[in-house]
C-alpha cells in the first residue's frame, strides 16, 4: 500500500480505508470527509491487488459519480480508474437491461419514459376506463405507483395491498399502465430498478455474471436507498459480503420518495459481524454551529449516536431574528446580506434556504428590489419545456419505433393534417399487424384507406424522419436536429403558437441550447448508437450541462432538500414556523407524507450547510389568502435553546452596524410607501 494515500486522514478515516474483507458501515456525520474516505478506500483496494474491474461503486447522481471517478483517477491513475465501475443505481440498472433485457421481453433499444410521459399515459388510462380523476388524481396516482415500485410491489401485488376504493382503481390502472409501457418498449425510472432487480433475482445466470465481475461493492449515501435498491445490493454482495456502505442516518430526508433510514440503521442486523466506523470530526463548520446541530438531532429516537466536533474554532453565535411579519423578515434578510457584502463577503458564499418552494417568490422580489444578484437552484428544468419535449419526442421515435406515446406527441406537431381520426386508424392498423405505430408508418402500408391529402402528409412525415435519422446515424446528431427543425418549419410554428414575439424567441433559443448540448455530446462520446446514448444521457443525468461561471454568480436560493451535499460560508434559513419547518404534511397520523423525525433531520441538514455563519428567522404573522395569519414558532427552536444564540427582536434590538442600519432604513423608506 502506498502510504501517501493515508496522509492527512484522521484515525477513524484511516480505519475505514484499511478495513479488509467483510461488511463495513462508515457512519459519516455531516462534513466529516466521507467522499475522501470512499475514494481513498477504492485506491487502497487497487494498491493491494484488487483488479479495478472487480470494483463497483454506486452513488445517487451522475455528478457525484463523475467527481468520485475523477478523484480516484488522481490517486491510481487514469488507466486504472477507467476500469472501475463508478455509477448510479439507475445507470447500472440500465446497463444490465441493455445487455440482458431480452430475458424480460425488452429490446436493447427500449426507451425511457419521463415523468410527464407517465402522467399523460396514466391520465389517458383513467379516462378510457371510466375512472374519475376526482377519485384518482393523476398526480397522486403517479406518486402512489412510484411508491409501490420503490417498495418492490408489482401490478398484481398492488391489487392485494390496495387499502381503499381509490387504491383499488389505481392498482387496476397500474396493471394497464405496465402492459402499455411494455408494449411501447418503454420503461420509467422506477421500472429500471425494479426490472434490474428482477433480472438478478429470477435469472441466476445474470446474477452469477455480476457477482463474478463485481467482487467489492461500495455504496455512497446508503441512508437514501429504498427497498428495491437495498435488495439489489444484497443480491450483488452475495456470500462474499465485501460490501462497504457510507452514509448518515441523521441525513435521511427522502422518505417521501421511498428512502428507508432503516437500511442503514439495521445494517448490522442485515450483515452480522459488520464493522462500524463512526466519523464525527467535522471539517466544514465552526463548533457553535455543530453544537446547535447536535442539540437538535439528539431529540430524534432510534438514531445511531454521534457527536460532531471541529478543529476550526468556536465561531460567531447563531443569529435568530423574530420578525413581526414576512416583509419584516425579508427586509432584515436583505439588510444582513448587504452587511455581509460590506464586509467583503462574495455573494457566491451566501445561501438562502427555505422549506417550501412557495417561499421563493417573495424572497426573489425583495432581492430584486435590493439589486442583489441571485440564482435559484432546482427551478424548472430545460427539459420540462414544451418545445424541448417536442424535439426529444421526435428523437425518441427514431430511436424506438415502438414508442407510441412519443409518436402521438409529434405526429401532428406542427400540424400536418394527421389529426385524431388518422391517428386512430394508424394505431388500429399497427395493432392488427402487432407493430409499433411508427413501424407501421415506416412500412408504407398505412396510406390505404386514407385520403390522398392525408397520405401525402404521412409520406412527407416519413421522409423527414428517415432523412433526419440517416444524418444522425452518420454521427451528425446536432446537424440532424437542426435539419429536422427546419424540415418541419418549427420556427414558424413557434411564431404562431407563442404568446408574443419575445416568447417565440425565448423558446427558439431554448431549442438552440438543446442542440448545443447535442454538439457537446458528439464531441466527447464515441458511441455506435449516438442517438440512443444521447437520449440515455438526458434521461439519466439530472444536470446534463454544467453551470458556467456566469450561472454561478450571485447568492444561491434553494430548498433545504436541494441543499443536501452543498455548503456555504454564510447560510440564511427562513420561515422557522410550525407548518413550514416542520412542514404541515408531517402533522397527523402515521400515514402522513413526512414524519416529525424526518423534518428534524431536514433542519439538521440545513444547519450543517453553514461553514462560518448561520442566520435563522421566522415571522410572527404571514399573509395568506388575503389576510394576516398568526404563526407559531417552530418546535425545533425550543429544542435548539438559547445557548450560543444571538437573539434579535426588532422592538428591542440595539444599534446596528452603520452600513447595515443605513441600508435597512433605506429599504424601510422605499417599501413602506408601497405596502397595501
C-alpha positions as MATLAB code, in Angstrom:
seq = 'XXXXXXXXXXXXXXXXXXXXXXXXXXXXXXXXXXXXXXXXXXXXXXXXXXXXXXXXXXXXXXXXXXXXXXXXXXXXXXXXXXXXXXXXXXXXXXXXXXXXXXXXXXXXXXXXXXXXXXXXXXXXXXXXXXXXXXXXXXXXXXXXXXXXXXXXXXXXXXXXXXXXXXXXXXXXXXXXXXXXXXXXXXXXXXXXXXXXXXXXXXXXXXXXXXXXXXXXXXXXXXXXXXXXXXXXXXXXXXXXXXXXXXXXXXXXXXXXXXXXXXXXXXXXXXXXXXXXXXXXXXXXXXXXXXXXXXXXXXXXXXXXXXXXXXXXXXXXXXXXXXXXXXXXXXXXXXXXXXXXXXXXXXXXXXXXXXXXXXXXXXXXXXXXXXXXXXXXXXXXXXXXXXXXXXXXXXXXXXXXXXXXXXXXXXXXXXXXXXXXXXXXXXXXXXXXXXXXXXXXXXXXXXXXXXXXXXXXXXXXXXXXXXXXXXXXXXXXXXXXXXXXXXXXXXXXXXXXXXXXXXXXXXXXXXXXXXXXXXXXXXXXXXXXXXXXXXXXXXXXXXXXXXXXXXXXXXXXXXXXXXXXXXXXXXXXXXXXXXXXXXXXXXXXXXXXXXXXXXXXXXXXXXXXXXXXXXXXXXXXXXXXXXXXXXXXXXXXXXXXXXXXXXXXXXXXXXXXXXXXXXXXXXXXXXXXXXXX';
ca = [
       0.000    0.000    0.000;
       1.267    3.438   -0.902;
       1.257    5.211    2.468;
       0.911    8.614    0.800;
      -2.776    7.761    0.331;
      -3.208    7.752    4.112;
      -1.567   11.102    4.763;
      -3.941   13.614    6.269;
      -6.552   11.038    7.272;
      -7.687   11.062   10.874;
      -7.611    7.739   12.822;
     -11.286    6.901   12.091;
     -10.954    7.673    8.380;
      -7.793    5.555    8.225;
      -9.586    2.673    9.965;
     -12.382    2.773    7.386;
      -9.951    2.907    4.458;
      -7.847   -0.023    5.691;
     -10.713   -2.370    6.569;
     -10.214   -5.638    4.702;
     -12.748   -8.343    3.878;
     -16.369   -8.397    5.022;
     -19.152   -5.829    5.513;
     -18.311   -2.298    6.614;
     -20.535    0.596    7.657;
     -18.916    4.033    7.642;
     -21.251    6.218    9.680;
     -20.238    9.610    8.335;
     -21.651   12.700   10.021;
     -22.161   15.889    8.034;
     -18.912   17.389    6.744;
     -16.698   14.572    8.032;
     -14.934   13.818    4.747;
     -16.864   10.773    3.585;
     -16.095   11.344   -0.099;
     -12.404   11.308    0.685;
     -12.826    8.048    2.596;
     -14.695    6.439   -0.309;
     -12.116    7.460   -2.923;
      -9.074    6.575   -0.806;
     -10.629    3.222    0.104;
     -11.024    2.403   -3.602;
      -7.389    3.397   -4.181;
      -6.379    1.223   -1.199;
      -8.125   -1.811   -2.713;
      -6.410   -1.274   -6.073;
      -2.995   -0.747   -4.457;
      -3.457   -4.012   -2.551;
      -4.039   -6.114   -5.629;
      -7.789   -5.880   -6.293;
      -8.355   -5.519  -10.035;
     -10.150   -2.204  -10.740;
     -12.611   -4.088  -12.964;
     -13.781   -6.028   -9.877;
     -14.837   -2.868   -8.012;
     -18.341   -1.409   -8.225;
     -19.066    1.932   -6.515;
     -22.651    3.188   -6.578;
     -23.998    6.624   -5.711;
     -27.137    8.614   -6.481;
     -26.241   11.298   -9.025;
     -24.183   11.326  -12.182;
     -22.355   14.401  -10.935;
     -21.273   12.586   -7.746;
     -20.207    9.531   -9.774;
     -18.109   11.658  -12.149;
     -16.414   13.504   -9.304;
     -15.692   10.271   -7.449;
     -14.110    8.685  -10.505;
     -12.011   11.793  -11.182;
     -10.728   11.833   -7.602;
      -9.867    8.132   -7.700;
      -8.093    8.687  -11.016;
      -5.772   11.201   -9.379;
      -4.787    8.516   -6.854;
      -4.494    5.392   -9.007;
      -4.039    6.839  -12.498;
      -6.486    7.314  -15.346;
      -5.883    3.865  -16.838;
      -6.860    2.033  -13.640;
      -9.737    4.427  -12.987;
     -11.140    3.709  -16.439;
     -11.596    0.042  -15.479;
     -13.594    0.910  -12.361;
     -17.378    0.889  -12.436;
     -18.402    4.091  -10.645;
     -22.024    4.768  -11.433;
     -25.543    5.479  -10.194;
     -28.178    2.889   -9.366;
     -30.179    3.821  -12.455;
     -27.185    3.818  -14.786;
     -26.081    0.421  -13.519;
     -29.582   -0.998  -13.869;
     -29.960    0.310  -17.409;
     -26.586   -1.203  -18.334;
     -27.865   -4.580  -17.141;
     -31.132   -4.166  -19.007;
     -29.490   -3.155  -22.288;
     -27.437   -6.355  -22.078;
     -29.954   -8.830  -20.652;
     -33.347   -7.133  -21.071;
     -34.451   -9.568  -23.765;
     -34.910  -12.117  -20.970;
     -37.746   -9.864  -19.755;
     -39.146   -9.176  -23.225;
     -37.427   -5.843  -23.908;
     -35.416   -4.880  -26.967;
     -31.983   -3.361  -26.478;
     -33.384   -0.119  -27.918;
     -36.124    0.296  -25.303;
     -36.946    3.913  -24.463;
     -37.093    5.808  -21.182;
     -40.346    7.470  -20.169;
     -40.246   10.846  -18.441;
     -42.470   11.836  -15.523;
     -44.640   13.773  -17.963;
     -44.925   10.731  -20.272;
     -46.066    8.578  -17.365;
     -48.571   11.138  -16.111;
     -50.059   11.641  -19.594;
     -50.427    7.909  -20.168;
     -51.987    7.344  -16.740;
     -54.478   10.156  -17.363;
     -55.471    8.505  -20.653;
     -55.869    5.108  -18.977;
     -58.060    6.584  -16.243;
     -60.278    8.307  -18.812;
     -60.609    5.269  -21.084;
     -61.509    3.034  -18.146;
     -64.092    5.386  -16.687;
     -62.094    6.114  -13.530;
     -62.854    9.620  -12.284;
     -59.845   11.880  -11.802;
     -61.646   13.138   -8.683;
     -61.268    9.651   -7.221;
     -57.790    9.047   -8.640;
     -55.927   12.286   -9.357;
     -53.206   11.608  -11.970;
     -50.556   13.386   -9.904;
     -51.364   11.297   -6.823;
     -51.629    8.197   -8.995;
     -48.130    8.653  -10.422;
     -46.759    9.216   -6.898;
     -48.508    6.141   -5.456;
     -47.442    3.861   -8.314;
     -43.878    5.102   -7.846;
     -44.159    4.307   -4.126;
     -45.341    0.776   -4.917;
     -42.486    0.246   -7.358;
     -39.879    1.560   -4.907;
     -41.182   -0.931   -2.363;
     -40.919   -3.744   -4.919;
     -44.713   -4.026   -5.296;
     -45.648   -5.047   -8.834;
     -49.046   -4.528  -10.546;
     -50.604   -7.764   -9.269;
     -49.293   -7.292   -5.740;
     -50.623   -3.720   -5.728;
     -54.154   -5.067   -6.111;
     -53.602   -7.145   -2.967;
     -52.242   -4.283   -0.844;
     -54.715   -1.626   -2.059;
     -56.320   -0.155    1.051;
     -59.427    1.606   -0.326;
     -61.508    2.168   -3.467;
     -59.128    4.784   -4.850;
     -56.126    2.457   -4.493;
     -58.068   -0.487   -5.960;
     -58.932    1.572   -9.057;
     -55.342    2.813   -9.233;
     -53.968   -0.731   -8.938;
     -56.138   -1.702  -11.920;
     -54.757    1.304  -13.841;
     -51.233    0.260  -12.758;
     -51.766   -3.139  -14.397;
     -52.842   -1.498  -17.662;
     -50.037    1.062  -17.458;
     -47.377   -1.638  -17.074;
     -48.679   -3.582  -20.068;
     -48.881   -0.442  -22.211;
     -45.354    0.675  -21.312;
     -44.049   -2.755  -22.237;
     -46.000   -2.760  -25.492;
     -44.356    0.539  -26.327;
     -40.971   -0.870  -25.251;
     -40.551    1.928  -22.719;
     -39.523    1.928  -19.045;
     -39.838    4.664  -16.460;
     -37.181    5.381  -13.840;
     -38.740    3.122  -11.222;
     -39.006    0.283  -13.749;
     -35.260    0.369  -14.377;
     -34.541   -0.597  -10.776;
     -37.480   -2.960  -10.478;
     -36.634   -4.840  -13.693;
     -32.925   -4.774  -12.912;
     -33.741   -6.450   -9.609;
     -35.952   -8.948  -11.451;
     -33.002   -9.885  -13.664;
     -30.778  -10.552  -10.654;
     -33.449  -12.350   -8.649;
     -35.069  -14.522  -11.314;
     -32.153  -15.216  -13.653;
     -29.283  -16.914  -11.776;
     -27.018  -16.766  -14.835;
     -27.191  -12.955  -14.838;
     -26.548  -12.808  -11.093;
     -23.551  -15.150  -11.416;
     -22.039  -12.957  -14.157;
     -22.432   -9.847  -11.992;
     -21.103  -11.457   -8.836;
     -18.097  -12.833  -10.682;
     -17.272   -9.411  -12.090;
     -18.018   -7.207   -9.071;
     -16.241   -8.642   -6.031;
     -16.029   -5.447   -3.976;
     -19.055   -3.187   -3.633;
     -19.257    0.332   -2.249;
     -22.466    2.328   -1.798;
     -22.446    6.051   -1.036;
     -25.394    7.834    0.662;
     -26.701    4.480    1.861;
     -29.339    6.168    4.027;
     -31.101    7.208    0.807;
     -31.623    3.667   -0.541;
     -35.148    2.322   -0.922;
     -36.367   -1.272   -0.612;
     -35.545   -2.197   -4.210;
     -32.052   -0.692   -4.054;
     -31.386   -2.481   -0.763;
     -32.353   -5.838   -2.279;
     -30.352   -5.037   -5.422;
     -27.186   -4.557   -3.366;
     -27.907   -7.555   -1.118;
     -28.076   -9.874   -4.121;
     -24.893   -8.474   -5.660;
     -22.968   -8.770   -2.385;
     -23.873  -12.446   -2.101;
     -21.773  -14.765    0.025;
     -18.569  -12.728   -0.226;
     -20.214   -9.843    1.652;
     -17.446   -7.484    0.547;
     -19.798   -4.557    0.915;
     -18.796   -1.146    2.274;
     -21.573    1.403    2.711;
     -21.185    5.051    3.666;
     -23.929    7.262    4.970;
     -25.577    9.138    7.812;
     -28.944    8.203    9.274;
     -29.243   11.803   10.526;
     -29.350   12.992    6.915;
     -32.072   10.624    5.717;
     -34.537   13.181    4.307;
     -36.100   11.428    1.318;
     -38.713    9.190    2.953;
     -41.357   10.784    0.724;
     -39.720    9.178   -2.305;
     -39.159    5.755   -0.794;
     -35.822    6.051    1.048;
     -35.659    3.875    4.155;
     -33.494    5.077    7.034;
     -33.872    1.546    8.395;
     -31.491    0.256    5.719;
     -28.582    1.980    7.430;
     -29.899    1.664   10.991;
     -30.292   -2.108   10.589;
     -27.079   -2.707    8.642;
     -25.634   -4.750   11.500;
     -28.716   -6.989   11.510;
     -28.663   -7.413    7.750;
     -24.921   -8.163    7.751;
     -23.971   -9.831   11.051;
     -20.406   -9.154   12.130;
     -20.204   -5.901   10.171;
     -17.571   -3.420   11.272;
     -18.881    0.061   12.108;
     -16.618    3.116   11.916;
     -18.024    6.466   13.052;
     -16.694    9.696   11.554;
     -17.523   12.660   13.785;
     -14.728   15.183   13.173;
     -16.312   17.844   11.007;
     -14.083   19.742    8.555;
     -16.705   22.264    7.468;
     -18.321   24.205   10.300;
     -17.483   26.049   13.488;
     -18.237   24.441   16.841;
     -21.055   26.881   17.593;
     -22.918   25.642   14.502;
     -22.130   21.995   15.262;
     -23.348   22.235   18.855;
     -26.647   23.633   17.575;
     -26.931   20.751   15.101;
     -26.079   18.179   17.788;
     -28.702   19.578   20.184;
     -31.376   19.342   17.518;
     -30.680   15.837   16.231;
     -30.312   14.395   19.745;
     -34.090   14.714   20.004;
     -34.620   12.007   17.386;
     -35.243    8.497   18.622;
     -33.748    5.347   17.105;
     -30.652    7.019   15.661;
     -27.007    5.965   15.710;
     -25.231    8.174   18.210;
     -22.575   10.588   17.004;
     -21.388   13.967   18.254;
     -19.938   16.319   15.642;
     -16.965   18.474   16.604;
     -14.478   20.630   14.744;
     -10.934   21.897   14.993;
     -11.976   25.120   13.240;
     -12.681   27.041   16.438;
     -15.818   28.386   18.112;
     -17.051   30.883   15.550;
     -19.758   33.550   15.754;
     -23.063   32.921   17.544;
     -26.053   31.694   15.562;
     -28.401   34.614   14.923;
     -32.178   34.257   15.382;
     -34.474   37.049   14.160;
     -38.117   37.063   15.186;
     -39.838   39.279   12.608;
     -43.247   40.863   13.005;
     -44.301   39.673    9.545;
     -42.765   38.152    6.427;
     -41.967   41.533    4.895;
     -40.064   42.457    8.045;
     -38.269   39.093    7.854;
     -37.193   39.668    4.267;
     -36.147   43.276    4.851;
     -33.885   42.001    7.622;
     -32.572   39.268    5.312;
     -31.663   41.834    2.663;
     -30.039   44.114    5.229;
     -27.908   41.291    6.587;
     -26.805   40.293    3.074;
     -25.858   43.917    2.349;
     -23.934   43.948    5.619;
     -22.003   40.838    4.585;
     -21.237   42.435    1.242;
     -19.853   45.473    3.051;
     -17.558   43.063    4.913;
     -16.178   41.997    1.501;
     -18.097   38.683    1.505;
     -18.712   37.394   -2.017;
     -22.351   36.831   -2.956;
     -21.423   33.312   -4.069;
     -20.536   32.439   -0.449;
     -24.126   33.125    0.670;
     -27.170   30.841    0.506;
     -30.809   31.428    1.424;
     -32.617   28.216    2.342;
     -36.342   27.587    2.682;
     -38.515   24.535    3.292;
     -41.241   25.109    0.692;
     -40.998   26.365   -2.892;
     -43.880   28.737   -2.173;
     -41.480   30.859   -0.092;
     -39.205   31.557   -3.054;
     -41.249   34.184   -4.904;
     -41.339   36.696   -2.048;
     -37.602   36.274   -1.431;
     -36.893   36.870   -5.116;
     -38.950   40.071   -5.114;
     -37.022   41.543   -2.182;
     -33.637   40.552   -3.590;
     -34.538   42.073   -6.944;
     -35.732   45.318   -5.350;
     -32.444   45.492   -3.424;
     -30.454   44.844   -6.626;
     -28.850   41.735   -5.111;
     -27.861   39.182   -7.766;
     -29.158   35.663   -7.138;
     -29.774   32.310   -8.752;
     -32.480   29.809   -7.872;
     -31.412   26.165   -7.758;
     -33.932   23.481   -8.610;
     -36.229   25.560  -10.805;
     -37.934   24.386  -13.960;
     -35.655   22.177  -15.999;
     -34.786   22.906  -19.605;
     -36.270   19.500  -20.419;
     -39.636   20.338  -18.853;
     -40.260   22.944  -21.538;
     -42.778   22.020  -24.206;
     -40.533   22.778  -27.176;
     -37.744   20.594  -25.759;
     -40.151   17.748  -25.071;
     -41.321   18.023  -28.698;
     -37.815   17.755  -30.152;
     -36.848   14.954  -27.772;
     -40.037   13.082  -28.702;
     -39.003   13.159  -32.375;
     -35.643   11.666  -31.374;
     -37.309    9.045  -29.173;
     -39.455    7.816  -32.046;
     -36.395    7.468  -34.290;
     -34.574    5.517  -31.576;
     -37.537    3.340  -30.604;
     -40.268    2.970  -33.272;
     -42.448    1.176  -30.684;
     -42.787    4.348  -28.560;
     -46.367    5.280  -29.411;
     -46.501    7.855  -26.611;
     -43.713    9.916  -28.151;
     -45.199    9.445  -31.629;
     -48.632   10.742  -30.629;
     -46.953   13.849  -29.247;
     -45.283   14.823  -32.519;
     -47.090   13.114  -35.387;
     -49.198   16.265  -35.829;
     -46.872   18.810  -34.179;
     -46.609   21.139  -36.006;
     -49.934   20.423  -37.672;
     -49.570   18.419  -40.883;
     -53.134   17.165  -41.290;
     -52.658   13.957  -39.291;
     -55.396   14.501  -36.729;
     -57.037   12.160  -34.235;
     -59.077   10.235  -36.807;
     -55.959    9.461  -38.827;
     -54.002    8.607  -35.681;
     -56.705    6.163  -34.569;
     -56.603    4.437  -37.967;
     -52.807    4.180  -37.830;
     -52.869    2.730  -34.327;
     -55.574    0.220  -35.250;
     -53.528   -0.917  -38.259;
     -50.445   -1.239  -36.052;
     -52.313   -3.376  -33.509;
     -53.567   -5.683  -36.263;
     -50.014   -6.228  -37.530;
     -48.508   -6.312  -33.995;
     -46.218   -3.417  -34.803;
     -45.488   -0.104  -33.192;
     -47.423    2.708  -34.873;
     -44.277    4.308  -36.291;
     -43.114    0.916  -37.521;
     -46.444    0.733  -39.329;
     -45.821    4.171  -40.851;
     -42.312    3.196  -41.928;
     -43.638    0.086  -43.659;
     -45.537    2.250  -46.152;
     -48.670    0.139  -45.616;
     -50.508    2.929  -43.830;
     -51.788    5.002  -46.741;
     -54.552    2.543  -47.653;
     -57.898    3.974  -46.625;
     -56.554    7.484  -46.208;
     -57.407   10.472  -48.386;
     -54.737   11.458  -50.960;
     -54.003   14.619  -48.966;
     -53.545   12.694  -45.720;
     -51.478   10.023  -47.463;
     -49.192   12.698  -48.868;
     -48.768   14.289  -45.418;
     -47.922   10.891  -43.934;
     -45.372   10.175  -46.667;
     -43.767   13.589  -46.083;
     -43.533   12.889  -42.345;
     -41.916    9.518  -43.038;
     -39.379   11.063  -45.430;
     -38.411   13.820  -42.977;
     -37.874   11.276  -40.208;
     -35.861    8.971  -42.461;
     -33.620   11.801  -43.714;
     -33.002   13.028  -40.171;
     -32.263    9.532  -38.913;
     -29.772    9.000  -41.753;
     -27.839   12.107  -40.718;
     -27.815   11.031  -37.073;
     -26.663    7.516  -37.991;
     -23.653    9.165  -39.649;
     -22.776   10.612  -36.234;
     -24.157   14.090  -37.050;
     -26.606   14.323  -34.177;
     -26.754   18.122  -33.837;
     -26.914   18.613  -37.610;
     -29.763   16.124  -37.772;
     -31.689   18.002  -35.096;
     -31.217   21.290  -36.933;
     -32.325   19.660  -40.195;
     -35.446   18.298  -38.512;
     -36.494   21.661  -37.066;
     -36.034   23.254  -40.484;
     -37.875   20.491  -42.348;
     -40.943   20.670  -40.084;
     -40.874   24.512  -40.028;
     -40.806   24.515  -36.244;
     -39.599   28.123  -36.095;
     -42.703   29.249  -37.994;
     -44.822   27.095  -35.680;
     -43.352   28.864  -32.630;
     -44.127   32.271  -34.123;
     -47.788   31.219  -34.342;
     -48.004   29.233  -31.101;
     -46.117   31.651  -28.813;
     -47.865   34.380  -26.843;
     -45.715   37.061  -28.464;
     -42.528   37.571  -30.464;
     -40.374   37.680  -27.328;
     -41.792   34.363  -26.116;
     -41.171   32.805  -29.543;
     -37.547   33.990  -29.465;
     -37.021   32.573  -25.956;
     -38.474   29.201  -26.965;
     -36.338   29.064  -30.111;
     -33.214   29.844  -28.078;
     -34.109   27.028  -25.682;
     -34.034   24.622  -28.623;
     -30.637   26.016  -29.602;
     -29.414   25.158  -26.096;
     -30.600   21.587  -26.567;
     -28.772   21.355  -29.889;
     -25.632   22.797  -28.276;
     -25.840   20.024  -25.688;
     -26.050   17.502  -28.513;
     -22.998   19.006  -30.211;
     -21.012   18.851  -26.957;
     -22.133   15.249  -26.506;
     -20.994   14.318  -30.019;
     -17.525   15.704  -29.423;
     -16.975   13.831  -26.166;
     -18.686   10.483  -26.797;
     -17.740    7.765  -29.221;
     -20.810    5.559  -29.498;
     -22.071    3.296  -32.251;
     -25.592    4.409  -31.369;
     -25.084    8.136  -30.755;
     -28.828    8.801  -30.656;
     -29.551    6.139  -28.045;
     -26.565    7.234  -25.959;
     -27.655   10.890  -26.090;
     -31.246   10.150  -25.085;
     -29.998    7.940  -22.270;
     -27.690   10.689  -21.018;
     -30.571   13.195  -20.989;
     -32.771   10.784  -19.080;
     -30.171    9.744  -16.508;
     -28.287   12.985  -15.886;
     -30.151   15.431  -13.703;
     -27.874   18.278  -14.900;
     -26.696   17.435  -18.431;
     -24.946   20.794  -18.734;
     -22.643   22.030  -16.000;
     -23.200   25.562  -14.784;
     -20.988   28.218  -16.290;
     -19.185   30.722  -14.081;
     -21.808   33.263  -15.124;
     -24.587   30.911  -13.972;
     -22.941   30.663  -10.555;
     -22.877   34.440   -9.940;
     -24.968   35.778   -7.081;
     -26.313   34.358   -3.858;
     -27.931   30.928   -4.041;
     -31.615   30.383   -3.252;
     -32.709   26.784   -2.749;
     -34.868   24.427   -0.725;
     -33.278   22.531    2.139;
     -33.778   19.285    0.210;
     -31.825   20.716   -2.734;
     -29.069   21.951   -0.382;
     -28.097   18.483    0.822;
     -24.471   17.831   -0.065;
     -23.701   21.545   -0.519;
     -22.018   24.036    1.802;
     -21.721   27.820    2.071;
     -19.826   30.226    4.328;
     -22.992   32.129    5.274;
     -26.410   30.448    5.409;
     -29.823   32.052    5.980;
     -32.682   29.726    6.912;
     -36.079   31.433    6.679;
     -39.590   30.559    7.814;
     -38.892   28.662   11.042;
     -42.562   28.230   11.879;
     -44.924   25.360   12.534;
     -46.399   24.323    9.217;
     -43.275   25.319    7.281;
     -40.474   23.630    9.236;
     -41.725   21.208   10.366;
     -43.968   21.105    7.316;
     -47.715   20.715    7.823;
     -47.611   17.377    5.975;
     -45.664   15.908    8.880;
     -48.578   16.510   11.245;
     -51.266   13.918   11.817;
     -51.391   10.164   11.642;
     -48.787    7.573   10.690;
     -49.780    7.812    7.031;
     -48.764   11.478    6.685;
     -46.286   12.327    3.960;
     -43.390   13.099    6.307;
     -42.641   12.389    9.934;
     -41.513   14.887   12.546;
     -38.261   12.948   12.860;
     -37.582   13.410    9.167;
     -38.391   17.105    9.402;
     -35.946   17.349   12.299;
     -33.312   15.655   10.126;
     -34.103   18.211    7.439;
     -33.492   21.028    9.934;
     -30.214   19.336   10.915;
     -29.171   19.214    7.247;
     -29.954   22.926    6.895;
     -27.850   23.861    9.936;
     -24.859   21.823    8.799;
     -24.702   23.543    5.392;
     -23.132   26.581    7.086;
     -19.360   26.916    7.414;
     -18.928   30.223    9.245;
     -22.209   31.962   10.000;
     -25.799   30.834   10.410;
     -28.813   33.151   10.380;
     -32.275   31.872   11.371;
     -35.528   33.797   11.011;
     -39.283   33.480   11.389;
     -42.347   35.697   11.087;
     -44.970   36.162   13.780;
     -47.605   36.734   11.085;
     -47.794   35.863    7.401;
     -50.278   36.999    4.800;
     -52.193   34.072    3.338;
     -55.244   34.155    1.100;
     -55.570   37.912    1.528;
     -55.446   38.051    5.336;
     -52.855   38.094    8.096;
     -52.351   34.754    9.790;
     -50.786   34.317   13.218;
     -47.794   31.977   13.099;
     -46.386   29.704   15.782;
     -42.649   29.315   16.228;
     -41.152   26.034   15.083;
     -40.896   23.492   17.880;
     -37.299   22.983   16.763;
     -36.360   26.414   18.123;
     -37.357   25.276   21.595;
     -35.113   22.239   21.180;
     -32.296   24.468   19.956;
     -32.348   26.584   23.103;
     -30.634   29.943   23.501;
     -27.098   28.716   24.129;
     -24.656   30.120   21.542;
     -27.508   32.239   20.134;
     -27.725   35.930   19.341;
     -31.424   36.762   19.619;
     -32.847   39.736   17.739;
     -36.261   41.238   18.345;
     -36.991   44.306   16.187;
     -38.598   46.039   19.178;
     -35.571   45.670   21.465;
     -32.574   45.354   19.139;
     -29.729   47.757   19.932;
     -27.686   49.844   17.488;
     -26.820   48.058   14.265;
     -23.649   48.270   12.232;
     -23.723   51.592   10.357;
     -23.703   50.028    6.876;
     -26.437   47.587    7.807;
     -28.554   50.231    9.508;
     -28.286   52.644    6.565;
     -29.324   50.004    4.080;
     -32.100   48.720    6.332;
     -33.577   52.215    6.776;
     -33.449   52.939    3.053;
     -35.381   49.747    2.382;
     -37.959   50.621    5.033;
     -38.498   54.029    3.439;
     -38.733   52.559   -0.040;
     -41.039   49.725    0.845;
     -43.269   51.421    3.406;
     -44.989   53.560    0.844;
     -45.590   50.634   -1.479;
     -47.325   48.458    1.072;
     -51.032   47.943    0.626;
];
